[in-house]
Amino acid sequence: MGNGVKEGVVRLRDDAEPVLPAHVSSKSDHRQVLSSLLSGALAGALAKTAVAPLDRTKIIFQVSSKRFSAKEAFRLLYFTYLHEGFWSLWRGNSATMVRVVPYAAIQFSAHEEYKRLLGSYYGFRGEALPPWPRLLAGALAGTTAASLTYPLDLVRARMAVTPKEMYSNIFHVFIRISREEGLKTLYHGFVPTVLGVIPYAGLSFFTYETLKSLHREYSGRPQPYPFERMIFGACAGLIGQSASYPLDVVRRRMQTAGVTGHQRASIVRTMRTIVREEGVVRGLYKGLSMNWLKGPIAVGISFTTFDLMQILLRHLQS
């Protein structure tokens, strides 16, 4: 290629896609997909495990008629610790891992692929997409991951709000739901999930990619420091989760209707019931302050881990 570049590879910054000769492009594509899957899986596992006690507490409030407050939330955490032990705070986390690992792997890998495809279509490189395609890449990635892993999300929600005696393990949840409520129940709440994922994933990836792009432009450094990535990810999580939160409450209520005494109903009917019984703010935004605590932490860890793993794997491959 000339210009002193060895082996026909153009050197780019660490988070860019290397331009490879045609005879190795196919092999490189497979490596990139595997790298994204591995990095995404680890990112999701670390992020969700870090905030699992807060996540479980939030779900318990979402699916009940109890009024949420920070004081009540931490009282519930303390009560659970005293009566069920320290590790009970992570009850349902095994189901979360079974869902989150494939979900995060698929979401991050799909996002890289959608960026590449949209970049080719619009004539841009993936990380330099204009705003609307950048938003679309995130929304499509979230929708793809949610569609492929939804039953695991429902199982995890059931385990989080029920006592240990009701469901002994993940497989027991699947068996009981199939026998007692029918297989279609495994996708109950799927529509509000997808409707919530579109703004959540779209805005999260859009915000994170935009902040990284602005950082490169104004700082003069090609790579943000890890703590800067954490801040960018925290901002992304805060914006994405705030935008989609009412639909998150609705889907949790629908997912757990069979075990919490609530009547199984459509999205609109479920939303109306919540508003009628608890009000708009106290009902549809119940637990949002808890999400403002755990969401930025989880998303910050997730995005940072994914980026750093991608950089590490590229260095190892080179």
C-alpha positions as CSV (number, residue, x, y, z in Angstrom):
1,M,0.0,0.0,0.0
2,G,3.0,2.2,0.3
3,N,3.5,5.2,2.7
4,G,5.5,2.9,5.0
5,V,2.5,0.8,6.1
6,K,3.4,-2.8,6.6
7,E,1.4,-5.9,5.5
8,G,-1.2,-3.9,3.7
9,V,-3.0,-2.8,6.9
10,V,-3.9,0.8,7.6
11,R,-3.2,1.8,11.2
12,L,-6.3,3.3,12.8
13,R,-7.1,4.3,16.4
14,D,-8.0,1.4,18.7
15,D,-11.8,1.7,18.5
16,A,-11.9,1.9,14.7
17,E,-12.3,-0.9,12.3
18,P,-9.0,-1.8,10.5
19,V,-9.0,-1.7,6.7
20,L,-7.8,-5.1,5.6
21,P,-6.8,-6.6,2.3
22,A,-9.6,-8.6,0.5
23,H,-7.9,-12.0,1.1
24,V,-8.2,-11.7,4.8
25,S,-11.4,-9.6,5.2
26,S,-13.7,-12.6,5.6
27,K,-11.5,-14.1,8.3
28,S,-11.3,-10.7,10.0
29,D,-15.1,-10.3,9.9
30,H,-15.5,-13.6,11.8
31,R,-13.0,-12.6,14.3
32,Q,-14.7,-9.2,14.8
33,V,-18.0,-10.9,15.4
34,L,-16.5,-13.4,17.9
35,S,-14.7,-10.5,19.6
36,S,-17.9,-8.5,19.9
37,L,-19.8,-11.5,21.3
38,L,-17.2,-12.3,23.9
39,S,-16.7,-8.6,24.9
40,G,-20.5,-8.1,25.1
41,A,-21.1,-11.2,27.2
42,L,-18.5,-10.1,29.8
43,A,-19.7,-6.5,29.8
44,G,-23.3,-7.6,30.5
45,A,-22.3,-10.1,33.2
46,L,-20.2,-7.6,35.1
47,A,-22.7,-4.8,34.9
48,K,-25.7,-6.8,36.0
49,T,-23.9,-8.6,38.8
50,A,-22.7,-5.3,40.2
51,V,-26.3,-3.9,40.5
52,A,-28.3,-7.1,41.1
53,P,-29.5,-6.3,44.6
54,L,-30.8,-2.9,43.5
55,D,-32.3,-4.4,40.4
56,R,-34.2,-7.1,42.4
57,T,-35.5,-4.4,44.8
58,K,-36.7,-2.3,41.9
59,I,-38.6,-5.2,40.3
60,I,-40.3,-6.0,43.7
61,F,-41.7,-2.5,43.9
62,Q,-42.6,-2.3,40.2
63,V,-44.9,-5.4,40.4
64,S,-46.6,-4.5,43.7
65,S,-48.9,-1.7,44.8
66,K,-46.4,-0.5,47.5
67,R,-45.5,3.1,47.4
68,F,-41.8,3.5,46.5
69,S,-39.3,5.6,48.4
70,A,-35.6,5.4,48.8
71,K,-36.1,4.7,52.6
72,E,-38.5,1.8,51.8
73,A,-36.2,0.4,49.2
74,F,-33.2,0.2,51.5
75,R,-35.5,-1.1,54.3
76,L,-36.5,-3.9,52.0
77,L,-32.8,-4.6,51.2
78,Y,-32.0,-4.7,54.9
79,F,-35.0,-6.9,55.7
80,T,-34.1,-9.4,53.0
81,Y,-30.5,-9.5,54.3
82,L,-31.6,-10.2,57.9
83,H,-34.2,-12.8,57.1
84,E,-32.8,-14.6,54.1
85,G,-29.1,-13.9,54.2
86,F,-26.5,-11.9,52.2
87,W,-26.6,-14.0,49.1
88,S,-30.4,-13.7,48.9
89,L,-29.9,-10.2,47.6
90,W,-28.6,-11.8,44.4
91,R,-31.6,-14.2,44.2
92,G,-32.6,-14.5,40.5
93,N,-29.1,-13.4,39.4
94,S,-28.4,-16.9,37.9
95,A,-31.5,-16.4,35.7
96,T,-30.3,-12.9,35.0
97,M,-26.9,-14.2,33.9
98,V,-28.6,-16.8,31.7
99,R,-30.5,-13.9,30.0
100,V,-27.9,-11.1,30.2
101,V,-24.9,-13.0,28.8
102,P,-26.6,-13.9,25.5
103,Y,-28.5,-10.6,25.5
104,A,-25.5,-8.4,25.9
105,A,-23.4,-10.5,23.5
106,I,-26.1,-10.3,20.8
107,Q,-26.8,-6.6,21.4
108,F,-23.2,-5.4,21.3
109,S,-22.3,-7.7,18.4
110,A,-25.5,-6.7,16.5
111,H,-24.7,-3.0,17.1
112,E,-21.2,-3.4,15.6
113,E,-22.8,-5.1,12.5
114,Y,-25.6,-2.6,12.1
115,K,-23.0,0.2,12.4
116,R,-21.0,-1.4,9.6
117,L,-24.0,-2.0,7.4
118,L,-25.4,1.5,7.9
119,G,-22.0,3.0,7.5
120,S,-21.6,1.2,4.1
121,Y,-25.1,2.3,3.1
122,Y,-24.5,6.0,4.0
123,G,-20.9,6.0,2.9
124,F,-19.5,6.5,6.5
125,R,-17.3,4.4,8.7
126,G,-19.3,2.8,11.6
127,E,-18.1,5.1,14.4
128,A,-18.6,8.2,12.3
129,L,-22.3,7.6,11.5
130,P,-24.5,10.7,11.3
131,P,-27.1,11.1,14.2
132,W,-30.1,9.3,12.8
133,P,-28.3,6.2,11.6
134,R,-26.4,6.1,14.9
135,L,-29.7,6.1,16.7
136,L,-31.1,3.5,14.4
137,A,-28.1,1.2,14.9
138,G,-28.7,1.1,18.7
139,A,-32.4,0.6,18.4
140,L,-32.0,-2.3,15.9
141,A,-29.4,-3.9,18.2
142,G,-31.6,-3.7,21.2
143,T,-34.6,-5.1,19.3
144,T,-32.6,-8.0,17.9
145,A,-31.3,-9.0,21.3
146,A,-34.7,-8.6,23.1
147,S,-36.5,-10.7,20.5
148,L,-34.0,-13.6,20.8
149,T,-33.8,-13.7,24.6
150,Y,-37.2,-12.5,25.9
151,P,-38.4,-15.8,27.7
152,L,-35.2,-15.6,29.8
153,D,-36.2,-12.1,30.9
154,L,-39.6,-13.2,31.9
155,V,-38.1,-16.1,33.9
156,R,-35.7,-13.8,35.7
157,A,-38.5,-11.4,36.7
158,R,-40.6,-14.3,38.1
159,M,-37.6,-15.6,40.2
160,A,-37.0,-12.1,41.5
161,V,-40.5,-11.6,43.0
162,T,-41.2,-15.1,44.3
163,P,-40.0,-17.0,47.4
164,K,-37.5,-19.8,46.9
165,E,-40.1,-22.4,47.6
166,M,-42.1,-21.5,44.5
167,Y,-39.4,-21.9,41.9
168,S,-36.3,-23.9,42.8
169,N,-34.3,-23.1,39.7
170,I,-34.5,-21.7,36.1
171,F,-35.7,-24.9,34.6
172,H,-38.4,-25.2,37.2
173,V,-39.8,-21.8,36.2
174,F,-40.0,-22.9,32.5
175,I,-41.7,-26.2,33.4
176,R,-44.3,-24.7,35.8
177,I,-45.2,-21.8,33.4
178,S,-45.5,-24.3,30.5
179,R,-47.8,-26.6,32.5
180,E,-49.9,-24.1,34.4
181,E,-50.1,-21.1,32.2
182,G,-49.2,-22.3,28.7
183,L,-46.1,-21.7,26.5
184,K,-47.5,-18.4,25.1
185,T,-47.1,-16.9,28.6
186,L,-43.3,-17.0,28.0
187,Y,-43.8,-14.1,25.6
188,H,-46.4,-12.2,27.7
189,G,-45.2,-8.6,28.0
190,F,-43.0,-8.9,24.8
191,V,-44.6,-6.0,23.0
192,P,-44.0,-3.4,25.7
193,T,-40.5,-4.8,26.1
194,V,-39.7,-4.1,22.4
195,L,-41.4,-0.7,22.5
196,G,-39.2,0.2,25.5
197,V,-36.0,-1.3,24.1
198,I,-36.2,0.9,20.9
199,P,-35.8,4.2,22.8
200,Y,-33.6,2.7,25.5
201,A,-31.0,1.0,23.3
202,G,-31.3,3.6,20.6
203,L,-30.7,6.5,23.0
204,S,-28.1,4.7,25.1
205,F,-25.8,3.7,22.1
206,F,-26.5,7.1,20.5
207,T,-25.5,9.1,23.6
208,Y,-22.4,7.0,24.3
209,E,-21.1,7.1,20.7
210,T,-21.9,10.8,20.4
211,L,-20.0,11.6,23.6
212,K,-17.0,9.6,22.5
213,S,-17.0,11.4,19.1
214,L,-17.2,14.8,20.8
215,H,-14.4,13.8,23.1
216,R,-12.1,13.0,20.2
217,E,-13.0,16.3,18.5
218,Y,-12.4,18.6,21.5
219,S,-9.8,16.8,23.6
220,G,-7.4,15.9,20.7
221,R,-7.0,12.4,22.2
222,P,-8.1,9.4,20.1
223,Q,-9.1,7.4,23.2
224,P,-10.9,8.5,26.4
225,Y,-9.6,7.3,29.7
226,P,-11.6,4.5,31.4
227,F,-13.2,6.8,34.0
228,E,-14.3,9.1,31.1
229,R,-15.9,6.0,29.4
230,M,-17.7,5.3,32.7
231,I,-19.0,8.9,32.7
232,F,-20.2,8.6,29.1
233,G,-21.8,5.3,29.8
234,A,-23.5,6.7,32.9
235,C,-25.0,9.6,30.9
236,A,-26.2,7.1,28.3
237,G,-27.9,4.9,30.8
238,L,-29.5,7.8,32.6
239,I,-31.0,9.2,29.3
240,G,-32.0,5.8,27.9
241,Q,-33.7,4.4,31.0
242,S,-35.5,7.6,31.8
243,A,-37.0,7.7,28.3
244,S,-38.3,4.1,28.4
245,Y,-39.1,3.6,32.1
246,P,-43.0,3.6,32.0
247,L,-42.9,0.7,29.5
248,D,-40.4,-1.1,31.8
249,V,-43.0,-0.9,34.7
250,V,-45.8,-2.1,32.4
251,R,-43.8,-5.1,31.1
252,R,-42.7,-6.2,34.6
253,R,-46.4,-6.0,35.7
254,M,-47.4,-8.2,32.7
255,Q,-44.5,-10.6,33.2
256,T,-45.4,-11.4,36.8
257,A,-49.2,-11.2,36.6
258,G,-49.5,-15.0,37.1
259,V,-47.7,-14.9,40.5
260,T,-48.5,-11.5,42.0
261,G,-52.3,-11.6,41.9
262,H,-52.7,-9.0,39.1
263,Q,-55.0,-9.8,36.3
264,R,-53.3,-10.6,33.0
265,A,-54.2,-7.9,30.5
266,S,-53.0,-5.9,27.4
267,I,-50.4,-3.1,27.5
268,V,-53.1,-0.4,27.4
269,R,-55.2,-2.0,30.1
270,T,-52.3,-2.7,32.3
271,M,-51.1,0.9,32.0
272,R,-54.6,2.2,32.7
273,T,-54.9,0.0,35.8
274,I,-51.5,1.2,37.1
275,V,-52.5,4.9,36.6
276,R,-56.0,4.4,38.1
277,E,-54.7,2.7,41.2
278,E,-51.4,4.5,41.8
279,G,-51.3,7.6,39.6
280,V,-49.1,8.5,36.7
281,V,-46.0,9.5,38.6
282,R,-46.2,7.1,41.5
283,G,-47.3,4.3,39.3
284,L,-45.5,4.5,35.9
285,Y,-42.4,6.0,37.4
286,K,-42.2,3.9,40.5
287,G,-38.6,3.0,41.3
288,L,-37.2,5.5,38.8
289,S,-34.9,7.1,41.4
290,M,-33.5,3.6,42.1
291,N,-32.9,3.3,38.4
292,W,-31.1,6.6,38.4
293,L,-28.7,5.0,40.9
294,K,-28.2,1.6,39.4
295,G,-28.8,2.4,35.7
296,P,-25.8,4.7,35.2
297,I,-23.5,2.4,37.1
298,A,-24.6,-0.7,35.1
299,V,-24.5,1.0,31.7
300,G,-21.2,2.7,32.5
301,I,-19.6,-0.6,33.5
302,S,-21.1,-2.3,30.5
303,F,-19.9,0.1,27.8
304,T,-16.5,0.6,29.4
305,T,-15.9,-3.2,29.7
306,F,-17.0,-3.7,26.1
307,D,-14.7,-1.1,24.8
308,L,-11.7,-2.1,26.8
309,M,-12.2,-5.8,26.0
310,Q,-12.4,-4.9,22.3
311,I,-9.1,-2.9,22.5
312,L,-7.4,-5.7,24.4
313,L,-8.5,-8.4,21.9
314,R,-7.4,-6.3,18.9
315,H,-4.0,-5.9,20.5
316,L,-3.8,-9.6,21.2
317,Q,-4.8,-10.5,17.6
318,S,-2.2,-8.1,16.1
